[in-house]
Amino acid sequence: MIYSILFWFILIIPTNSQRSDCVSVCSHIEDDRAYGKCISDCGKSPRKDNVPEPVYYPQPPANVSVQTKVVIDNGKILETTVAWTAQPGT
């Protein structure tokens, strides 16, 4: 009994939440059924309001070089130097 109630509770909770992007898309609809259908259809599609534009990502660094040397003192120590070139301002 408790498992069936918990199962229905889990199924009902996500249907009551509305995505902010879907609310803004469907806000012009005045009929309750049409609004509910619009929200349902919009909720099945991926979000568009939290995906950044790809132009904001900088180009990856180029000419990456890694130099590692071993320093033997009272134990072995690895010293690593990493160098790369990148576009200015990134």
N, C-alpha and C positions, 0 to 999 in steps of 0.2 A: 504494500500500500504506500509506504513512504517513498519507495523508489519510483513508483508511477507518478506521485505528486512532484517529486524532485525533477523527474524527466520532463513533465509538462511545464514546470516552472522555468527550466532551462530553455525550453523551446519558445516560451512566450516572451521572455525578457528581451531578446534581440529584436523582436518585431515591434516593440514599443519605442525603441530608440530611433530618432530621426537624424540623419546626417545633415550637417549644416549646408553642404553644397546642394543637396536635394531639396531642402526647404527653400533655398533661394531660387532654384530652378522652377519649382512648382508653386511658388507663392501667388502667382497670378490666377490660379484656379479657385473658383468659389464653391463649386459643388463638392460635397464631402467624398462621394464615391470616386469621382474623377481625380480629386486630390490624393486620395489613398492609393489609387492605381498609379498615378504619376510618381509618388514616393516609392512605391513598391518596384516599379520599373527602373527608376533611377538608382535605387539601392542595390540592384543587381549589377550595375556597371561599376567599373573602377573609379575611384575618387579622382577629381581633377584639380582640387584646390590645395593639395599638399605635395604636388610633384613639382620640383624646381625646374626651371628652364635649363637645358643642357649648356647654354652659352655661359652660365655662371661657373662652370667647372673649368679650372685652369688646365692647360696642357700638362701631361705628365713630364717629369724631369727627363733630360736626355744626358748622354755621356756619363752615365753613372760608373764610378770606379770605387773599388773597395780595396784597401791595403791593410793587411794585418801583419804585425810583427810580434815576435815572442820576446819578452823581456824576462831574463832569468835573474832573479834576485834571491830572496829567501824562498821563492817558489816560482812557478811559471805564471806570468801575467800576459794576457793577450791585449795588445793595443791595436785598435781598429780605427782607421780613418776612412770616412765615406765622403766622396765629393761628387757633385753633379752640377749641371747647368739647367737653368729654368728660365722661362719668360720673365722679363722685368715686371715688378708689381704684383707677383703672385706669392 
